[in-house]
Amino acid sequence: EGVSFMATGDIETKPLNFRDCLFEIKPRLQYEASHELDKALKELGRRRQSFDLRRTMGSQKGLNDVLEEMREKERSEREANAVFAATMLGQCVEFGQVIQLRHVKSNKFVTVRSGDLADVEKNNMRVELDPNGTEGSLFTITPRYKLRSEGDRVLYGDQFILVSTKLKQSLHISKAARSHEDLNMKEVNAATAPAAWRMVDYQTYDPDVQEFLKAGDVVTLFHSETEGFIEVNLTNGEPVLRLSQSHDPPSDFASDSLWSVELDLSGKGGICTWGSTYRLRHLGPRSY
């Protein structure tokens, strides 16, 4: 199942959970094999979650063999997608190009659900995050103004429209709030009326970025002499040092000892360097 997709904050006022707002641009991936398997399962009244269970029961063996062959094609398709996405890393994005948006924290794709209506604006289509992506995850990036045309590179600061290549609906923000408790929380849905977006650079592509500590990484703070972790006492919010009782102390950490690395500006990423200033935010109470 996907999760609801919402907009909050603005360019000057960053949301507290800024890591929730990070997306990675991916090239157009293939979903033909996945679509065929979903179509076959739907016609049979079966779901992916029950596919393996029913197959082990030995019922309808010939039919299950066909479905298993289709799923093997889907696996091959996903492997090919991963290879293709890796080869496209670092390439410039151009207007007219079909892209996908992968939510960094959940590793899911922004997806338009053709058969579901939005919660706030009932006339529009629902937008969710899908773990594997579908044809509803494909968007054509088009310029908002005639200053840019198809084939031009998309520059930071350019305004653009994201149009679903399958459904011809644009990513759109509701006028009404998503929740009465937070009037700044808007629903993101898909509508015929276009909405303008622009990308804000969080982290410039670097092929060696995974080898280094970078802003946005989640780390633990292990004191090697006492063999303990800095944690937060969730009762009073005070930091404490918890001594490890394990034979392998560095691996003996708990969720209370997880910290996120941030630059002075929480909305900026990049490789951490010696001599620069950083902040550590606890993942629990979100305090520094």
Secondary structure, DSSP 4 states (H G I P E B T S, - for coil): ---B-EE---SSS--SSGGGG-EEEEEPPP-HHHHHHHHHHHHTT--HHHHHHHHHTTTTHHHHHHHHHHHHHHHHHHHHHHHHHHHTTTPPPBTT-EEEEEETTTTEEEEEEEEEE-SSSTTSEEEEEESS--GGG-EEEEESSTTS-TTSBPPTT--EEEEETTT--EEEEEEEEEETTEEEEEEEEEESS---B----SS---TTGGGS-EET-EE--EETTTTEEEEE-TTT--EEEEEP-SSSGGG---GGG-EEEEESSTT--EE--TT--EEEEETTT---
